[in-house]
C-alpha cells in the first residue's frame, strides 16, 4: 500500500470516529447565564456578608429586571453568623463571605458544592462623625484617653481585620508597642457586623469607628469624615463566594456566581467601593 493511500485511509477512519462519538455522546449541560434576554425563572437565596448589601442589592435589581420570573432573596449578616446559620440547617443556594476563614470553615463542615472563588477585595478606613466632636485628626488619636471607639466583634471578619491593623500599627515606631492595647481600651461598643458600626458613628454614638472603604456609601458619606489607613498598616479583605451543596437549583446558583464574576458584576462592585478580583 502506498504512503499516500495509508494517509487517506487514516484520515477517513478519524473522521468516522469523530462522527460516531459526536452522535453517541449526551449533550454537555450548560450553566445558564443571567444576562438580558435569558428569561430564567425560579427562586434563589443568597447568604452574603453585610458589607455586600449595596452591591448585591444592585445586582439583584439588574438580574430580576432581565429575568422577571426569577426571585432572589438576599440575607445579609456577619459572615460568621451566616456560616453558623448554614451549619445549623438554614437553606441557601450561594454563600458570599467577607473573609476566607469563614468560607474555609464552611468547606470543612461539608456545606460547599465546589471550590470557592475570590470575587472582590476591600480595605479598612477610620470613620468619624462629620462634626468630629473628639477632634480626631490622626490614627494615633484613636488611642487618646476619652475617645469613644466603636468596632465590630473580633468574631466578625471586619472585627478580626480591625485587630490585625492595630497589631501592625503597634509594631511601627510611630505608634508604640502598646497602641493596640490603648485603642481597645477606648472601645465603648462591639457590633455584630460592619453596618452597625457605621450606623453608630453616623448617629454620633461614637467618636470613631473602623469599617470597610465600601461602607462609606453615597448615603452615609454626608454624615462622615474619614482618615485613611496607609497600605503598610491596612488589611486586604478577601471575599470568596461558593455554591452550596444543598442548593435547590445548582445551575441557577452557579449562574449567579458567574454574574458576580462577570464584567457587569465586577463593575457594580467597583462602583460600590470594592476592589475587583484579578482576572
Order of alpha helices (4+ residues) and beta strands (2+ residues): alpha-beta-alpha-beta-alpha-beta-alpha-beta-beta-beta-alpha-alpha-beta-alpha-beta-alpha-beta-beta-alpha-alpha-beta
